[in-house]
């Protein structure tokens, strides 16, 4: 998870939110029409916010199934079914989250209300495995609610780590060859690209590079 800034409400929601909400509330249906809140213009803006990554796990979602999560569940607040601030781009794993009655959204980290520094204060990594920093309850509850420690996410993070360590190994070989112990600007750039907000699991690499004083 990284801090995100939400874009302005899409025009489609400006035009249709009130109408869609009233129709849904009055219909008595349990679920809203996903073709409405998943409209291509709405989905496009959600993709843009996170560079096509899951808002919770940072899994890259280009070319694979993605879902739109209602941050506050529709069962609790039907009036927020088409509320822009309540729509979160999510992987299938994270959208299969624990319900609010088990762990409330008020008791976990939120990419829009928590800064990178606040997120880092509660989440860390041991290799590809995410864990709570210093036993943080907020960290543990965030991991549990959104299933951030799933086997698939561990595997995906592990693959990205392999790519990172290949780059780092080349850098270390060059340092030995050139008898230096500092990173060149080009080497810093090659390593720091893993921390860019458009990169998969960038929080993991942000923390990893801090260990290397980068």
PAMARDO-701374 format. One record per residue (C-alpha): x, y, z; residue in one letter. Coordinates in Angstrom, 1 decimal. Example, Ala and Ser with C-alpha at 12.3 -4.5 7.8 and 13.67 -1.06 7.14 Angstrom:
> u|v|w|res
> 12.3|-4.5|7.8|a $
> 13.7|-1.1|7.1|s $
END
This chain:
> u|v|w|res
> 0.0|0.0|0.0|x $
> 1.1|3.5|-0.8|x $
> -0.5|6.9|-0.3|x $
> -2.9|7.8|-3.2|x $
> -4.5|11.0|-4.3|x $
> -8.0|10.7|-5.7|x $
> -8.8|12.4|-8.9|x $
> -11.9|14.7|-9.3|x $
> -15.2|12.9|-9.6|x $
> -15.6|11.6|-13.2|x $
> -18.2|13.3|-15.3|x $
> -20.3|10.2|-15.6|x $
> -20.8|10.2|-11.8|x $
> -21.4|13.9|-11.8|x $
> -24.2|13.3|-14.3|x $
> -25.6|10.0|-13.0|x $
> -24.7|9.4|-9.3|x $
> -27.9|10.8|-7.8|x $
> -30.2|9.0|-10.4|x $
> -28.3|5.7|-10.1|x $
> -28.3|5.9|-6.3|x $
> -32.1|6.6|-6.0|x $
> -32.9|3.7|-8.5|x $
> -30.8|1.3|-6.5|x $
> -32.1|2.3|-3.1|x $
> -35.7|2.2|-4.3|x $
> -35.3|-1.2|-6.1|x $
> -34.8|-3.2|-2.9|x $
> -31.9|-5.1|-4.6|x $
> -29.0|-6.2|-2.5|x $
> -26.3|-5.3|-5.0|x $
> -25.9|-2.2|-7.3|x $
> -25.4|-2.5|-11.0|x $
> -21.7|-3.1|-11.6|x $
> -22.0|-2.0|-15.2|x $
> -22.8|1.5|-13.8|x $
> -20.1|1.9|-11.1|x $
> -17.8|-0.1|-13.3|x $
> -18.4|2.2|-16.3|x $
> -15.4|2.5|-18.5|x $
> -14.8|6.2|-17.7|x $
> -15.0|5.5|-13.9|x $
> -12.7|2.5|-14.3|x $
> -10.2|4.5|-16.4|x $
> -9.9|7.1|-13.6|x $
> -9.4|4.5|-10.9|x $
> -6.7|2.9|-13.0|x $
> -5.0|6.3|-13.4|x $
> -5.1|7.0|-9.7|x $
> -2.9|3.9|-8.9|x $
> -1.1|3.3|-12.2|x $
> -3.3|0.2|-12.8|x $
> -2.4|-1.2|-9.3|x $
> -4.7|-2.6|-6.6|x $
> -5.2|0.2|-4.1|x $
> -4.5|-2.1|-1.2|x $
> -1.8|-4.6|-2.3|x $
> -0.1|-2.7|-5.2|x $
> -0.5|-5.8|-7.4|x $
> -0.4|-4.7|-11.0|x $
> -3.7|-5.3|-12.6|x $
> -3.0|-4.7|-16.3|x $
> -4.3|-7.6|-18.4|x $
> -5.8|-9.5|-15.5|x $
> -9.2|-9.5|-13.7|x $
> -9.7|-6.4|-11.6|x $
> -12.6|-5.4|-9.4|x $
> -14.1|-2.3|-7.9|x $
> -14.5|-2.5|-4.2|x $
> -17.0|-0.6|-2.2|x $
> -14.8|0.6|0.7|x $
> -17.8|0.9|2.9|x $
> -19.9|-2.1|2.1|x $
> -23.1|-1.7|0.2|x $
> -24.9|-3.8|2.8|x $
> -24.2|-1.1|5.3|x $
> -24.6|2.0|3.2|x $
> -26.6|1.7|0.0|x $
> -26.5|5.4|-0.5|x $
> -22.7|5.1|-1.1|x $
> -23.0|2.5|-3.9|x $
> -22.0|5.1|-6.5|x $
> -20.1|7.5|-4.3|x $
> -16.8|8.3|-5.9|x $
> -14.8|8.4|-2.6|x $
> -16.2|4.9|-1.8|x $
> -14.9|3.2|-5.0|x $
> -11.5|1.5|-4.8|x $
> -9.7|-0.4|-7.5|x $
> -9.0|-3.9|-6.1|x $
> -7.5|-7.2|-7.0|x $
> -9.8|-10.3|-6.6|x $
> -7.8|-11.3|-3.5|x $
> -8.2|-8.0|-1.7|x $
> -11.8|-7.5|-2.7|x $
> -12.5|-10.8|-0.9|x $
> -11.8|-8.9|2.2|x $
> -13.0|-9.6|5.8|x $
> -16.4|-7.9|6.4|x $
> -16.6|-4.7|8.5|x $
> -18.3|-6.6|11.3|x $
> -15.0|-8.6|11.6|x $
> -12.5|-5.8|11.0|x $
> -13.8|-2.3|10.4|x $
> -12.4|0.0|7.7|x $
> -12.0|2.5|10.5|x $
> -9.4|0.2|12.2|x $
> -7.1|-0.4|9.2|x $
> -4.8|1.7|7.0|x $
> -6.3|3.7|4.1|x $
> -4.3|4.7|1.1|x $
> -6.1|8.0|0.8|x $
> -6.1|9.1|4.4|x $
> -2.7|7.7|5.5|x $
> 0.6|9.1|4.2|x $
> 3.5|6.9|3.1|x $
> 5.2|7.6|6.4|x $
> 2.2|6.5|8.4|x $
> 1.8|3.3|6.3|x $
> 5.5|2.5|6.8|x $
> 5.1|2.9|10.5|x $
> 2.7|-0.1|10.6|x $
> 3.7|-2.3|7.7|x $
> 7.1|-3.9|6.8|x $
> 8.5|-6.9|4.9|x $
> 10.6|-9.9|5.6|x $
> 11.8|-10.8|2.1|x $
> 8.5|-11.2|0.1|x $
> 6.3|-11.6|3.2|x $
> 4.4|-8.7|4.6|x $
> 4.1|-8.3|8.3|x $
> 3.2|-5.7|10.9|x $
> 6.0|-3.4|12.0|x $
> 6.9|-3.8|15.6|x $
> 3.8|-5.8|16.3|x $
> 1.4|-3.0|15.2|x $
> -2.2|-4.0|15.6|x $
> -3.2|-1.5|12.9|x $
> -0.7|-3.3|10.6|x $
> -1.9|-6.8|11.5|x $
> -5.5|-5.8|11.0|x $
> -4.8|-4.2|7.7|x $
> -3.0|-7.4|6.5|x $
> -5.8|-9.6|7.7|x $
> -8.7|-7.6|6.4|x $
> -7.3|-7.3|2.8|x $
> -5.5|-10.7|2.8|x $
> -2.2|-9.0|2.0|x $
> -0.3|-12.1|3.1|x $
> -1.9|-14.5|0.6|x $
> 0.3|-17.1|-1.0|x $
> -0.3|-15.5|-4.5|x $
> 0.8|-12.0|-3.3|x $
> 3.9|-13.6|-1.6|x $
> 4.7|-15.3|-4.9|x $
> 4.3|-12.1|-7.0|x $
> 6.4|-10.1|-4.5|x $
> 9.0|-12.8|-4.6|x $
> 9.2|-12.5|-8.4|x $
> 9.7|-8.8|-8.2|x $
> 12.4|-9.2|-5.6|x $
> 14.3|-11.6|-8.0|x $
> 14.3|-8.8|-10.6|x $
> 15.6|-6.3|-8.0|x $
> 18.4|-8.5|-6.8|x $
> 19.5|-9.2|-10.3|x $
> 20.0|-5.4|-10.8|x $
> 21.6|-5.1|-7.4|x $
> 24.0|-7.9|-8.2|x $
> 25.2|-6.2|-11.4|x $
> 25.7|-3.0|-9.4|x $
> 27.7|-4.8|-6.8|x $
> 29.9|-6.5|-9.5|x $
> 30.6|-3.1|-11.0|x $
> 31.5|-1.7|-7.6|x $
> 34.0|-4.5|-7.0|x $
> 35.5|-4.2|-10.5|x $
> 35.9|-0.4|-10.1|x $
> 37.0|-0.6|-6.5|x $
> 34.4|1.7|-5.1|x $
> 31.8|1.4|-2.4|x $
> 29.4|4.1|-3.4|x $
> 26.6|4.0|-6.0|x $
> 26.9|6.0|-9.2|x $
> 24.0|8.1|-10.3|x $
> 23.1|5.6|-13.0|x $
> 23.1|2.8|-10.5|x $
> 20.9|4.8|-8.1|x $
> 18.5|5.5|-10.9|x $
> 18.4|1.8|-11.9|x $
> 17.6|0.7|-8.3|x $
> 15.3|3.6|-7.4|x $
> 13.0|2.9|-10.4|x $
> 11.6|0.0|-8.2|x $
> 10.3|2.6|-5.8|x $
> 8.4|4.6|-8.4|x $
> 4.6|4.8|-7.6|x $
> 3.8|3.0|-10.9|x $
> 6.0|0.0|-10.0|x $
> 4.5|-3.2|-8.5|x $
> 4.9|-3.4|-4.7|x $
> 6.8|-0.2|-4.5|x $
> 6.4|0.1|-0.7|x $
> 8.4|-3.1|-0.3|x $
> 11.2|-1.6|-2.4|x $
> 11.0|1.8|-0.7|x $
> 11.7|0.1|2.6|x $
> 14.4|-2.2|1.1|x $
> 16.3|0.7|-0.5|x $
> 16.3|2.5|2.9|x $
> 18.3|-0.4|4.2|x $
> 20.8|0.4|1.5|x $
> 20.8|4.1|2.4|x $
> 19.2|5.1|-1.0|x $
END
